[in-house]
Amino acid sequence: MKRIALLRERVAAAGATGTHCPASGLWAPDAAPQDVFTIFEGHIFPSYKGAPTVWRRSTAGSTSR
């Protein structure tokens, strides 16, 4: 029997420039959390405004535009 923990979605909540995106969705750079981008699973996280950054998973409800 599988453990409940194995049934939950295991997706990293952050990734650095140059690493692969673990899951498709909305991602925001640490430097500007209000700027949200759609990045697809397997794509490499880009730099933000020419500088490396950490990308954090965002939800549609947490953005205010």
C-alpha positions as CSV (number, residue, x, y, z in Angstrom):
1,M,0.0,0.0,0.0
2,K,1.3,3.5,-0.9
3,R,1.9,6.0,1.8
4,I,-0.2,9.2,1.6
5,A,2.9,11.3,1.3
6,L,3.7,9.5,-2.0
7,L,0.3,10.5,-3.4
8,R,0.9,14.3,-2.9
9,E,2.3,16.4,-5.6
10,R,6.1,16.7,-5.2
11,V,7.1,19.9,-6.9
12,A,9.8,22.3,-5.9
13,A,8.6,25.7,-4.9
14,A,11.7,27.4,-6.2
15,G,14.4,27.2,-8.8
16,A,17.5,29.2,-9.8
17,T,18.4,30.7,-13.2
18,G,19.9,28.0,-15.4
19,T,18.1,25.1,-13.8
20,H,15.2,23.1,-15.3
21,C,11.6,24.1,-14.3
22,P,10.1,21.2,-12.2
23,A,6.5,22.0,-13.2
24,S,4.5,24.1,-15.6
25,G,2.9,27.1,-14.0
26,L,3.2,30.7,-12.9
27,W,6.7,31.7,-11.7
28,A,7.9,35.0,-10.3
29,P,11.5,36.2,-9.8
30,D,12.6,37.0,-6.2
31,A,13.6,40.5,-7.3
32,A,10.1,41.3,-8.5
33,P,7.4,39.0,-7.1
34,Q,4.7,41.1,-8.9
35,D,6.1,40.1,-12.3
36,V,4.6,36.7,-13.1
37,F,5.7,34.5,-16.0
38,T,4.4,31.2,-17.4
39,I,7.2,28.7,-17.5
40,F,6.7,25.2,-18.8
41,E,8.1,22.0,-17.2
42,G,11.5,21.1,-18.4
43,H,12.4,24.6,-19.7
44,I,15.4,26.3,-18.3
45,F,14.7,29.2,-15.9
46,P,15.9,32.4,-17.6
47,S,17.7,35.4,-16.0
48,Y,15.6,38.4,-15.0
49,K,16.6,41.7,-16.5
50,G,20.0,40.2,-17.3
51,A,20.9,39.0,-13.8
52,P,20.6,35.5,-12.3
53,T,17.7,35.1,-9.8
54,V,15.7,32.6,-7.9
55,W,12.3,31.8,-9.3
56,R,9.4,31.1,-6.9
57,R,6.1,29.3,-7.8
58,S,3.2,31.7,-7.8
59,T,-0.5,31.3,-7.7
60,A,-3.1,33.2,-9.7
61,G,-4.7,34.5,-6.6
62,S,-1.5,36.0,-5.1
63,T,-0.9,38.4,-8.0
64,S,-2.3,41.9,-7.9
65,R,-2.3,43.8,-11.2
